[in-house]
């Protein structure tokens, strides 16, 4: 079995670092610090030009829950079609009902929006799965919709805490890829490989870098309170490389 090491990146610099570390593909987003939103088309095109791993694109219009207004959903459909039409290997989507079930009608429309312009476009159900009411019902709904991959922490704050559910999801996947995410690093991969039977892992490998600003006016926040304006998140090549070594060693045997 081949392994998957997906790097979640929100900049060209992070994409380049992930490629250098041996990531097998990207999930491209913006605003990783708030869990990720849909990336800018120009960022997407630049990553395609600079890097070789296939690009999966997050379609998420805002921070927060996965219950979307009509206008938000219309935007998502347009984004899914645009990115699929411009070379995205997959779209990464998730829509829930107010009752916490997978919204099968809207998921089907998003999938159709992508596959109507690129029939071979893959589909990942993102961690909206982790806040749904019934993971096994959502797994079967996703299968019926033609979803290829489910990104999940096992409905826990971190994948290490969700190992028991992850193991059961892998057992029931029947050809669908269970992509393990949330708190993934080389040590966690080594722990979860035998515990879960998973072969696909999703990580940002991020480190916090200091801003290059010499002059700093503190106390004037531009975004969420408590976040420094003088720090930058970037994927670290060493973190990705360490994770890859664990996977290579395991699957070589």
N, C-alpha and C positions, 0 to 999 in steps of 0.2 A: 504494500500500500504506500502511495506517495503522501507525504505530509504537505500541509498548507501552513505557511507563516504569513499572515496578513498584517500589514502595518497600517495603522490608522494615522493619517497625516493631514495636516492643514496648511502646508507651505511647500514651496519648491525645495527649500533647504532640508526639510524633514524627509521629503521623498527621496532626495539624493542620498541622505544619510542611511535611510532604510534600505535602499538598493545596495549601497556599499556593504551593509551588514548581512545581506543575503535574503531579504524579504522576497517571498514568491509572488506577492501581489499587494495592491494598495486598496484600502478604503479611503477615498478622498472626501474631505469635508472642509468646512470652515468652522471657526469658533470652537475648537476642541475643548477649550476651557469650560464651556457650558454644555458639554456632551455632544457637540457637533451639530451643524446646520448645513444646508445645501451650499456647495462651494461656488465661487465665482466662475463663470465659463472661461475667462481668460486664465485663471489659475489652472483649470483642467487642461486647457490647450498647452500651457507651458510645461506642465508635468508630463504630458504625452510627448512633447518635443524633447525633453531633457532625460527621460527615464524609460526603461524598457519593460518593467513588470506591468501586467494588465491592471487596469484601473476600474474599480468598482466605485460608484458615486452615491453618496448619501443624499436622499431626497427628504428633507425635513425643513419646513419653512421657519421654524422658531424653536426656542427653548420651551420646555414644559411637557404637558401631557400629549397624548396622541389622538385626541378628539378634535377634529378640525372643522372650521367653518367652511361654508360653500366656497368662499373666495380663496381660502387657504388651499382647499383641495383642488380647485381649478388650477392654481399656480403649480401645485405638485404634479398634476398630469402633464402640464406643458413642460415642466423641467424634466420629467422622466422621458418624454418623447425627444426633447432636445439633446440630452446627454446620450441617450441610446443612438440617436441619429448621427452623433458626432464621434462615435467610437468607444463609448463606455462599454466595458465587457459585461457589466452588471449594474442594475440599480438596487439600492439598499433602501427598503421602504417598510412602513408599518403604520397601520391605522386601526384604532380600536373603537368599539361602540361605547356609549356611556355606561353600559353594564359590564364592561371589562372583557368583552369577547372580541375576537378578531372580526373586523368589519369586512365580511366576505365580498360585499357588493363593491365597496370602494377599493379594496385590494385588487379585485378583478379588473376594475377600470384602470388602475395604475399599471398593472401588468400589461394590459392590452395597449395602453398608450406607448409603452416602451417597445413591445414586440410588434406593434403595427408598423414601426419604422425599422426595427431590427429583429427579425424573427428569432435569431439565436441569442438574444439578450438574456443573460441569466438574472435571477431575482433572489435577493437575500431579504428575509424578514429580520429586521433589526431587533434591538432589545425592548421594543414595545412588547415583545413576547414575554419579557420578564415581569411585566406588570399586568398580564392578563389573568383572568379569573381561573382558568383551567388549562394548564400547559398541555395536557394530552389531547384535549379537544382542539386547542389551537394548532398542535402538531398535525392532526388529521385535516383540519381546515386548510392549513398551508399546503399539505400534500395534494389535496383536491384542487387547489388553485394553480398548481404547477410551480410552487416555490422550490428553488434548488438548495438553499442554505438557510439555516436558522442561526443567528448570532445570539448567544445566550450565556448568562452567568449561572444558569440553573435557578433562576428566580431568587437570587440572593445578592447581597451587597458586593460580594466578590465570588469569582468562580471557585475558589478553594472552599468557601462555605457552601456552595451549591453542588458539590461533587456528587452527592447521592442522586439528585435529580438528573444531573448531566449523564451519569452512567445509564440511567433508565432511558433517557432520550436517545442516546447513542444506540442502545439496544433496539429501540422501536423505530429508528430512523429509516431502515429499509431502503438504502440508497440515497436518502437526503443527507446532506452534509450538516453536521452539528459543529458549528464554529464557536469555540470556547473563548469568551471574552470577559473583561473586568478584572483587573489586578493581575494580568498575565505577565510573567517574566520567566527567565530560564529556570529558576528554582521551582516555581509553580508548575511549569510544564513538566518537569521531572517528576513532580508529585502526582499530577493528574493523569499522565499517560497510563500508568498501570491501574489507577483507580477508576478511570472512566472509559478507557478504550478509544478515546477521541484521537483524531489525527490532524485536526485543523484548529489553529489557535490565532487569536486576534489580539494585537497589542500596539500601544503607541511607542513604548520604549522611551518615553519623554524624560528630559531633564530640564530643570529650570536654570536658565542662563541670565546673568545680570544684563541690564540695559547698557548700551554704550554711551548713554547720556552723561555728560560731565556736570551740567547744571541740572538740578532737580528741585522742582517746587513741590514739596510734599503736601499732603492733606487736600489735594484737589482731585478727587476720584472722577474718572471718566466713565466708569461702568459699575459693576456690582461692588457694593461695599466690601472692604476687606481684601480686595485684590490689588496688588501693587501695580502701578503703571510702569514700573522700572524692572520688570521681569518678563522674560520671553520663554515660552515652552518650545522645545525642539526635540525631535527624535534623536536618540543617541545611537551611533553606529555600533558601539560596543554592546549595548543592551540587545539589539537585534541579532548581532553575531553570536552572542552567548546563547540566546534562545535557539538559533539555528543549529548550533553544535549539539545541543541536547537532542533535538529532533533527528539530526543526521545519525547520531550514535544509536538512538533507539531503533530507528527504521532500518539501519544497516544490518541489525541482527535479525 
